[in-house]
Amino acid sequence: MFKNFLASVGIGASKVDTRLFNNSVIPGEVLEGEVYIRGGDVAQDIDDIYLKLATEYKREVDDSTVTEECVLINYRLSERLTIQPKEEVVIPFAVDLPYEIPLTFGRIPVYIRTGLDIKSAINPRDRDHLEVQPHPLMQKVLQALENLGFQLYKVDCEYTHHFGGAYPFVQELEFRPTGNYRNHLDELEVVFRLRADRLEVLLEIDKRARGWKGWVQEAFDVDERYARLVVTQSDIYEQNLEAMIDEIIHRHLH
């Protein structure tokens, strides 16, 4: 009886540990691993075993910025089971990562939360962080921007209700010009929308203010220009993305 009481407050209770086969991933691929459950000092009924893929984004609320969690995937690993004292259970899993998973540039977190739901007890949990690298199509665009003299300096996941994606945020990549556009642009903002067969690139081109007219335009945010570029797998070999992006920016500056 005393052991049951201790287990209910987490002492001598079941433990859960998620072991990922590879914690460095790209959007759209399969994440594989195993969940290890080890029984404690007494038998316990586990009502649910879940795995959640989550990230965080910023949101403006009442003139302040708050951080909120977004669950990208809510995956049920197993139905009810009873684990005996010191018993070990291993549950393999394979989860398709969403194409809209954010990249872990800067301090953007992406993690797996694994938990056991045990009635009348503290639920054991485990958290494992992922490193999300750019998809090859994204990498091609990033390389083209670097070749054009743009330097990535800020990455944020921001709340939005009008973007039309699967989640309530978008990831914004902000670049500063260091090359030919240094005297023409304040910054270049990029949003990726990846799909199975293509990458949509949204560009926000922020022109540098020049003189009184430029100051007025900047003050009212009318100096910003928006452009859209679609990249497919064939474009990697057939199109010069650097020249395409250069032409788009040049066109919006004039």
Rosetta silent file (secondary structure, phi, psi, omega in degrees, C-alpha in Angstrom):
SEQUENCE: MFKNFLASVGIGASKVDTRLFNNSVIPGEVLEGEVYIRGGDVAQDIDDIYLKLATEYKREVDDSTVTEECVLINYRLSERLTIQPKEEVVIPFAVDLPYEIPLTFGRIPVYIRTGLDIKSAINPRDRDHLEVQPHPLMQKVLQALENLGFQLYKVDCEYTHHFGGAYPFVQELEFRPTGNYRNHLDELEVVFRLRADRLEVLLEIDKRARGWKGWVQEAFDVDERYARLVVTQSDIYEQNLEAMIDEIIHRHLH
SCORE:     score description
SCORE:     0.000 S_00000001
   1 L     0.000  -43.179 -178.900    0.000    0.000    0.000 S_00000001
   2 H   -65.341  -37.160  177.522    2.795    2.415    0.915 S_00000001
   3 H   -64.678  -36.585  177.266    4.551    1.704   -2.411 S_00000001
   4 H   -63.493  -40.197  177.593    1.307    2.486   -4.232 S_00000001
   5 H   -63.518  -44.650  179.934    1.140    5.823   -2.436 S_00000001
   6 H   -62.355  -41.065  179.876    4.739    6.626   -3.353 S_00000001
   7 H   -63.515  -33.305 -179.240    4.112    5.708   -6.978 S_00000001
   8 H   -67.174  -22.981  177.859    1.106    8.048   -7.051 S_00000001
   9 L  -106.209   13.126  172.731    3.399   10.979   -6.230 S_00000001
  10 L    95.352   -0.625 -179.717    6.093    9.866   -8.660 S_00000001
  11 L   -95.611  119.464 -177.844    8.411    7.965   -6.332 S_00000001
  12 L    73.294   21.508 -178.688    9.130    4.460   -7.593 S_00000001
  13 L   -92.621  176.745  178.216    6.696    4.979  -10.473 S_00000001
  14 L   -64.226  151.559  179.132    7.002    3.983  -14.133 S_00000001
  15 E  -121.247  150.448  178.141    9.507    5.846  -16.321 S_00000001
  16 E  -129.744  139.270 -179.587    9.346    6.767  -20.000 S_00000001
  17 E  -144.390  123.625  178.214   12.241    7.509  -22.339 S_00000001
  18 E   -97.450  130.158  179.899   12.056    8.260  -26.065 S_00000001
  19 E  -119.852  112.236 -178.665   15.079    7.327  -28.158 S_00000001
  20 E   -86.553  138.574  177.734   15.204    8.821  -31.625 S_00000001
  21 L   -70.338  -30.093  177.987   17.121    7.032  -34.349 S_00000001
  22 L  -154.748  116.837 -178.637   18.103   10.411  -35.800 S_00000001
  23 L   -93.784    4.313  173.178   17.328   13.771  -34.204 S_00000001
  24 E  -106.562  114.222 -169.979   18.562   15.736  -37.245 S_00000001
  25 E  -133.449  171.736  172.442   15.730   15.813  -39.771 S_00000001
  26 L  -126.258  154.802 -179.414   14.308   17.753  -42.715 S_00000001
  27 L   -57.133  138.681  174.899   10.652   18.717  -43.284 S_00000001
  28 L    89.712   -9.219 -179.439    8.505   16.000  -44.798 S_00000001
  29 L   -91.186  179.614 -176.274   10.659   13.005  -43.931 S_00000001
  30 E   -95.975  128.739  174.751    9.886   10.157  -41.518 S_00000001
  31 E   -95.932  124.142 -178.304   10.949   10.404  -37.864 S_00000001
  32 E  -120.913  150.698  178.025   11.661    6.990  -36.351 S_00000001
  33 E  -179.266 -169.323  179.435   12.451    5.884  -32.853 S_00000001
  34 E  -138.371  143.326  174.859   11.403    3.796  -29.885 S_00000001
  35 E  -104.595  121.338  179.561    9.643    4.592  -26.627 S_00000001
  36 E  -100.690  126.766  176.374   11.036    2.719  -23.621 S_00000001
  37 E  -120.151  128.187  179.116    8.770    2.244  -20.613 S_00000001
  38 E  -120.130  126.667  179.576   10.131    0.761  -17.413 S_00000001
  39 L   -66.465  155.063 -179.944    7.868   -0.303  -14.589 S_00000001
  40 L   -93.787 -137.210 -176.499    8.401    1.029  -11.109 S_00000001
  41 L   -88.015  -15.068 -179.897    7.990   -0.633   -7.730 S_00000001
  42 L  -135.968  162.211  174.628    4.323   -1.509   -8.245 S_00000001
  43 L   -69.281  141.686  179.837    2.063   -2.474  -11.139 S_00000001
  44 E  -137.348  140.155  175.894    0.424    0.517  -12.818 S_00000001
  45 E   -88.982  121.518  178.233   -2.401    0.883  -15.336 S_00000001
  46 E  -101.894  115.841 -177.139   -1.433    3.191  -18.195 S_00000001
  47 E   -77.112  -29.896 -175.494   -4.504    4.652  -19.873 S_00000001
  48 E  -158.090  144.491  173.241   -2.703    6.275  -22.787 S_00000001
  49 E  -124.067  116.587 -173.383    0.772    6.600  -24.295 S_00000001
  50 E  -124.372  157.077  176.524    1.149    9.680  -26.429 S_00000001
  51 E  -134.697  124.585 -179.172    3.784   11.420  -28.477 S_00000001
  52 E  -120.884  130.046  171.896    3.447   15.083  -29.382 S_00000001
  53 E   -96.963  125.083 -172.360    5.609   17.012  -31.838 S_00000001
  54 E  -140.654  162.198  173.602    5.574   20.666  -30.827 S_00000001
  55 E  -144.373 -173.847  179.613    7.170   24.057  -31.336 S_00000001
  56 E  -133.360  150.649  177.292    6.679   27.593  -30.005 S_00000001
  57 E  -141.681  163.975 -179.124    5.691   30.891  -31.576 S_00000001
  58 E   -99.781  147.228  179.408    5.275   34.507  -30.480 S_00000001
  59 E  -143.802  138.357  177.635    1.973   36.337  -30.250 S_00000001
  60 E   -85.638  121.376  179.922    1.076   39.926  -29.427 S_00000001
  61 E  -134.735  116.056  177.141   -1.484   40.080  -26.600 S_00000001
  62 L    51.714   52.799  175.690   -2.511   43.373  -24.951 S_00000001
  63 L    65.380   18.941  175.398    0.636   45.246  -25.991 S_00000001
  64 E  -136.141  160.169 -178.766    2.944   42.474  -24.811 S_00000001
  65 E  -104.244  126.327  178.233    4.574   39.490  -26.480 S_00000001
  66 E  -118.451  156.232  177.376    3.789   36.016  -25.200 S_00000001
  67 E  -106.699  127.719 -179.055    5.157   32.633  -26.211 S_00000001
  68 E  -121.760  149.928  177.700    2.664   29.890  -27.021 S_00000001
  69 E   -90.798  141.657  174.108    3.117   26.216  -27.800 S_00000001
  70 E  -122.083  121.326  176.044    1.793   24.713  -31.018 S_00000001
  71 E   -84.668  114.475 -178.365    1.338   20.948  -31.234 S_00000001
  72 E   -81.431  -37.001  178.730    2.204   19.959  -34.795 S_00000001
  73 E  -139.747  134.606  174.395    1.419   16.256  -34.393 S_00000001
  74 E  -119.877  104.765 -168.808   -0.541   14.459  -31.695 S_00000001
  75 E  -117.423  124.514  177.797    0.251   10.760  -32.061 S_00000001
  76 E   -90.543  121.269 -174.894   -1.183    7.970  -29.927 S_00000001
  77 E   -84.883  -37.535 -174.289    1.341    5.194  -29.487 S_00000001
  78 E  -159.155  152.967  174.336   -0.673    2.575  -27.630 S_00000001
  79 L   -84.383 -172.278 -174.069   -3.973    1.923  -25.939 S_00000001
  80 L   -54.229  136.596  174.298   -4.411    0.949  -22.312 S_00000001
  81 E  -149.855  160.721  176.396   -1.904   -1.462  -20.801 S_00000001
  82 E  -112.328  125.240  179.100   -0.738   -2.606  -17.393 S_00000001
  83 E  -106.165  130.464 -176.669    2.985   -2.529  -16.691 S_00000001
  84 L   -85.067  164.244  179.466    4.322   -4.784  -13.994 S_00000001
  85 L   -55.265  128.343  177.263    7.066   -3.895  -11.490 S_00000001
  86 L    64.967    6.257  177.449   10.440   -3.527  -13.270 S_00000001
  87 L   -69.920  146.333  177.047    8.899   -4.676  -16.562 S_00000001
  88 E  -117.014  129.926  179.550   10.340   -3.115  -19.714 S_00000001
  89 E  -123.962  132.714  178.717    8.164   -2.333  -22.749 S_00000001
  90 E  -118.961  125.450 -179.195    9.520   -1.037  -26.051 S_00000001
  91 E  -120.484  110.849  177.664    7.174    0.600  -28.569 S_00000001
  92 E   -76.324  155.633  176.981    8.609    1.508  -31.997 S_00000001
  93 E  -147.934  156.068  173.974    7.151    4.398  -33.954 S_00000001
  94 E  -142.711  119.155 -174.564    7.451    6.086  -37.341 S_00000001
  95 E  -123.216  130.887  174.344    5.895    9.523  -37.813 S_00000001
  96 E   -75.313  119.201  178.458    5.654   11.576  -41.007 S_00000001
  97 L   -73.848  140.498  179.344    6.979   15.042  -40.236 S_00000001
  98 L   -68.805  150.733  176.813    4.819   17.879  -41.574 S_00000001
  99 L   -68.344  -21.933 -178.031    6.143   19.955  -44.459 S_00000001
 100 L   -94.282   12.467  175.865    5.361   23.077  -42.418 S_00000001
 101 L   -62.449  134.516 -178.329    7.571   22.122  -39.480 S_00000001
 102 L   -73.992  152.825  173.751    9.774   25.157  -38.685 S_00000001
 103 L   -75.645  146.109 -177.857   13.523   25.108  -39.096 S_00000001
 104 L   -91.912   49.342  172.734   15.470   25.208  -35.849 S_00000001
 105 L   -77.501  151.071  178.730   17.508   28.255  -36.800 S_00000001
 106 L    63.072 -128.776 -178.191   18.382   30.602  -33.970 S_00000001
 107 L  -110.988   23.301  178.642   16.445   29.720  -30.847 S_00000001
 108 L   -73.187  117.500 -179.732   13.408   28.158  -32.515 S_00000001
 109 L   -92.062  140.822  168.769   12.640   24.952  -30.560 S_00000001
 110 E  -133.727  128.504 -172.818   11.121   21.808  -32.022 S_00000001
 111 E  -148.755  160.288  174.975   10.694   18.884  -29.671 S_00000001
 112 E  -103.651  126.178  172.944    9.003   15.580  -28.984 S_00000001
 113 E  -109.324  119.405  178.242    6.975   15.289  -25.792 S_00000001
 114 E  -112.850  138.010 -177.930    6.230   11.721  -24.763 S_00000001
 115 E  -148.160  159.704  174.977    3.968   10.935  -21.837 S_00000001
 116 E  -116.236  129.481  174.292    2.070    8.260  -19.970 S_00000001
 117 E   -94.348  111.797 -179.071   -1.425    8.923  -18.663 S_00000001
 118 E  -122.167  120.849 -176.373   -1.776    7.127  -15.343 S_00000001
 119 L   -62.372  136.529  176.500   -4.938    7.636  -13.323 S_00000001
 120 L    59.250   34.716  178.221   -4.461    9.143   -9.835 S_00000001
 121 L  -150.384  161.977  172.976   -0.712    9.564  -10.339 S_00000001
 122 L   -71.797  125.430 -174.462    1.828   12.065  -11.607 S_00000001
 123 L   -77.659  122.437  177.163    2.158   11.338  -15.319 S_00000001
 124 L   -65.353  140.595 -179.815    5.735   10.479  -16.398 S_00000001
 125 E  -138.121  158.447  177.520    7.006   12.627  -19.293 S_00000001
 126 E  -143.149  144.655  179.015   10.048   12.888  -21.511 S_00000001
 127 E  -130.754  132.917  179.862   11.172   15.665  -23.895 S_00000001
 128 E  -132.756  128.483 -177.473   13.608   15.328  -26.802 S_00000001
 129 E   -88.953  144.806  176.535   14.674   18.186  -29.061 S_00000001
 130 L  -107.163  152.390  170.091   15.007   17.892  -32.829 S_00000001
 131 E  -107.875  111.094 -177.045   17.350   19.689  -35.178 S_00000001
 132 E  -100.417  111.842 -178.198   15.329   20.595  -38.276 S_00000001
 133 L   -94.028  159.554 -179.808   17.558   21.346  -41.263 S_00000001
 134 L   -62.997  140.967  169.883   16.437   23.003  -44.521 S_00000001
 135 L   -62.320  152.049 -179.860   14.840   20.838  -47.194 S_00000001
 136 H   -51.694  -36.909  177.496   17.031   20.638  -50.351 S_00000001
 137 H   -66.106  -40.380  176.471   14.724   23.117  -52.133 S_00000001
 138 H   -64.054  -41.936 -178.385   15.047   25.530  -49.209 S_00000001
 139 H   -62.098  -35.834  178.490   18.794   25.057  -49.156 S_00000001
 140 H   -64.107  -41.492  178.406   18.986   25.983  -52.828 S_00000001
 141 H   -67.737  -43.691  179.895   17.154   29.257  -52.159 S_00000001
 142 H   -61.551  -38.271  178.571   19.260   30.027  -49.090 S_00000001
 143 H   -66.848  -39.939  178.473   22.435   29.467  -51.101 S_00000001
 144 H   -63.474  -41.258  178.311   21.187   31.796  -53.843 S_00000001
 145 H   -64.724  -39.919  177.526   20.439   34.508  -51.279 S_00000001
 146 H   -63.340  -41.142  179.111   23.892   34.111  -49.758 S_00000001
 147 H   -64.496  -27.651  178.670   25.468   34.428  -53.204 S_00000001
 148 L   -84.623   -0.644  176.083   23.522   37.669  -53.694 S_00000001
 149 L    94.072   18.983  179.154   25.014   39.069  -50.499 S_00000001
 150 E   -97.366  133.391 -176.717   22.127   38.530  -48.061 S_00000001
 151 E  -115.475  124.532  178.569   23.002   37.548  -44.506 S_00000001
 152 E   -69.982  127.285 -178.367   20.513   35.813  -42.230 S_00000001
 153 E  -130.002  -12.581 -178.832   20.286   37.687  -38.931 S_00000001
 154 E  -154.788  137.612  176.963   16.908   36.896  -37.361 S_00000001
 155 E  -134.444  128.375  179.159   14.420   34.018  -37.360 S_00000001
 156 E  -138.150  149.392  166.826   11.033   34.110  -35.636 S_00000001
 157 E  -104.198  116.896 -173.096    7.851   32.099  -35.580 S_00000001
 158 E  -117.021  141.833  176.865    5.026   34.659  -35.481 S_00000001
 159 E   -64.692  139.287  172.179    1.292   34.229  -34.954 S_00000001
 160 L  -151.016  144.789  179.751   -0.919   34.861  -37.959 S_00000001
 161 L  -113.590    4.607 -174.917   -4.586   34.177  -38.627 S_00000001
 162 L  -127.407   10.937 -176.071   -4.690   34.950  -42.343 S_00000001
 163 L   -82.643  -24.396  175.997   -1.828   32.998  -43.887 S_00000001
 164 L    84.412   15.125  178.663   -3.919   29.929  -44.640 S_00000001
 165 L   -87.753 -175.757 -178.359   -1.469   27.310  -43.370 S_00000001
 166 L   -78.196  -16.910 -175.161   -2.082   24.285  -41.186 S_00000001
 167 L  -126.777  162.032 -173.997   -0.830   26.061  -38.058 S_00000001
 168 L   -83.979   28.707 -179.704   -1.468   29.488  -36.473 S_00000001
 169 E  -150.628  163.625  169.297    2.024   30.834  -37.209 S_00000001
 170 E  -128.609  153.235  175.377    4.575   31.392  -39.946 S_00000001
 171 E   -97.808  121.998 -179.607    8.343   31.263  -39.725 S_00000001
 172 E  -105.611  127.961  175.058    9.972   34.481  -40.920 S_00000001
 173 E  -107.686  119.849 -176.769   13.613   34.558  -41.984 S_00000001
 174 E  -106.762  130.693 -177.852   15.031   38.083  -42.036 S_00000001
 175 E  -118.859  146.507  172.597   18.108   38.930  -44.101 S_00000001
 176 E  -109.838  136.909  179.528   20.284   42.009  -44.238 S_00000001
 177 E   -76.488  133.864  177.514   21.923   43.012  -47.526 S_00000001
 178 L  -123.302   -1.659 -176.931   25.728   43.086  -47.491 S_00000001
 179 L  -112.702 -128.466 -175.718   26.408   43.190  -51.223 S_00000001
 180 L   -65.053  -21.777 -177.194   25.045   45.180  -54.145 S_00000001
 181 L   -94.738    6.619 -175.755   21.739   45.832  -52.386 S_00000001
 182 L   -56.712  -40.500 -177.282   23.253   47.329  -49.233 S_00000001
 183 L   -91.067    5.308 -176.567   22.344   50.879  -50.258 S_00000001
 184 L  -119.503  -25.153 -177.313   18.938   49.954  -51.666 S_00000001
 185 E  -124.156  143.656  169.564   17.301   47.630  -49.115 S_00000001
 186 E   -80.213  -46.905  179.994   16.801   47.715  -45.367 S_00000001
 187 E  -162.857  166.665  175.502   16.051   44.006  -45.192 S_00000001
 188 E  -128.336  122.018  178.238   14.597   41.059  -47.030 S_00000001
 189 E  -104.418  137.572 -176.356   12.072   38.808  -45.276 S_00000001
 190 E  -127.060  134.398  173.093   11.482   35.277  -46.521 S_00000001
 191 E  -124.310  127.786  177.270    8.692   32.820  -45.726 S_00000001
 192 E   -96.288  137.336  170.375    8.853   29.228  -46.979 S_00000001
 193 E  -127.189   98.346 -175.028    5.747   27.193  -47.802 S_00000001
 194 E   -90.410  138.013  172.575    6.898   23.677  -48.578 S_00000001
 195 L  -127.328  175.945 -176.464    4.731   21.057  -50.262 S_00000001
 196 L   -62.208  -32.800 -173.286    5.444   17.533  -51.465 S_00000001
 197 L  -116.218    1.794 -176.510    6.169   18.684  -55.017 S_00000001
 198 L  -164.631  165.818  173.770    7.239   22.326  -54.694 S_00000001
 199 E  -124.805  121.860  174.327    8.462   25.160  -52.507 S_00000001
 200 E   -94.910  127.925 -178.795    6.650   28.473  -52.472 S_00000001
 201 E  -113.997  119.808  177.070    8.910   31.367  -51.470 S_00000001
 202 E  -103.030  126.582 -176.993    7.319   34.603  -50.283 S_00000001
 203 E  -114.127  131.286  172.040    9.592   37.637  -50.343 S_00000001
 204 E  -112.724  110.954 -172.503    8.995   40.900  -48.515 S_00000001
 205 E  -100.576  108.791 -175.054   11.302   43.492  -50.034 S_00000001
 206 E   -99.923  104.921 -177.164   11.811   46.467  -47.696 S_00000001
 207 E   -73.452  147.750  177.157   13.302   49.395  -49.585 S_00000001
 208 L   -75.327  135.327  179.911   15.646   51.805  -47.863 S_00000001
 209 L   -69.005  138.329  179.093   14.130   55.242  -47.262 S_00000001
 210 L  -132.698  114.567  176.951   15.625   58.064  -49.350 S_00000001
 211 H    69.703 -168.231 -176.578   14.862   61.704  -48.608 S_00000001
 212 H   -63.420  -45.413 -179.862   11.486   63.111  -47.487 S_00000001
 213 H   -61.864  -43.286  179.211    9.408   60.960  -49.833 S_00000001
 214 H   -63.629  -37.412  179.843   11.249   57.832  -48.758 S_00000001
 215 H   -64.951  -41.662  179.331   10.757   58.691  -45.089 S_00000001
 216 H   -64.085  -43.566  179.074    6.998   59.092  -45.571 S_00000001
 217 H   -60.602  -43.264 -179.463    6.781   55.797  -47.443 S_00000001
 218 H   -66.999  -39.655 -178.165    8.658   53.993  -44.708 S_00000001
 219 H   -61.626  -33.825 -178.069    6.586   55.601  -41.951 S_00000001
 220 L  -103.883   13.303  175.097    3.372   54.265  -43.509 S_00000001
 221 L    59.281   25.929  177.606    4.868   50.895  -44.535 S_00000001
 222 L   -93.593    1.681  178.477    4.155   51.530  -48.205 S_00000001
 223 L   -85.380   -8.547 -177.539    7.794   50.985  -49.091 S_00000001
 224 E   -83.254  136.866  179.654    7.422   47.233  -48.644 S_00000001
 225 E  -123.302  145.933 -176.753    6.978   45.126  -51.739 S_00000001
 226 E  -118.682  140.728  179.565    5.883   41.520  -51.919 S_00000001
 227 E  -140.670  158.178 -177.989    6.893   38.863  -54.409 S_00000001
 228 E  -132.662  136.940 -179.577    6.265   35.138  -54.851 S_00000001
 229 E  -134.790  133.603  177.687    8.521   32.490  -56.304 S_00000001
 230 E  -111.897  127.612 -177.831    7.745   28.799  -56.832 S_00000001
 231 E  -118.797  130.078  176.170   10.632   26.328  -56.911 S_00000001
 232 L  -114.715  173.424 -178.284   10.325   22.695  -57.999 S_00000001
 233 L   -60.894  -36.856 -179.297   12.808   19.852  -58.015 S_00000001
 234 L   -67.844  -26.252 -179.619   13.553   20.382  -61.693 S_00000001
 235 H   -65.325  -25.868  179.938   14.421   24.021  -61.009 S_00000001
 236 H   -59.394  -34.573 -175.621   17.441   22.917  -59.008 S_00000001
 237 H  -103.074  -27.549 -171.751   19.072   21.711  -62.210 S_00000001
 238 H  -101.028  -23.989 -174.667   17.344   23.738  -64.929 S_00000001
 239 L  -114.262  147.861  174.248   16.915   27.230  -63.468 S_00000001
 240 L   -92.946   93.867 -175.962   19.388   29.773  -62.121 S_00000001
 241 H   -62.712  -35.132  178.653   17.643   30.664  -58.861 S_00000001
 242 H   -59.205  -45.521  179.516   20.197   33.315  -58.058 S_00000001
 243 H   -68.075  -36.509  179.965   19.401   35.158  -61.305 S_00000001
 244 H   -64.627  -46.454  179.942   15.645   34.690  -60.792 S_00000001
 245 H   -67.148  -39.763  178.389   15.698   36.188  -57.281 S_00000001
 246 H   -60.126  -42.995 -179.217   18.016   38.967  -58.397 S_00000001
 247 H   -66.438  -38.649  179.265   15.626   39.871  -61.215 S_00000001
 248 H   -64.019  -47.355 -179.382   12.608   39.878  -58.862 S_00000001
 249 H   -64.509  -44.775 -179.007   14.295   42.185  -56.344 S_00000001
 250 H   -60.476  -40.162 -179.866   15.649   44.461  -59.059 S_00000001
 251 H   -64.170  -38.245 -177.416   12.180   44.729  -60.627 S_00000001
 252 H   -78.481  -14.058  178.012   10.574   45.717  -57.315 S_00000001
 253 H   -85.143  -12.835 -174.391   13.157   48.401  -56.670 S_00000001
 254 L  -123.894    0.000    0.000   12.303   50.267  -59.848 S_00000001
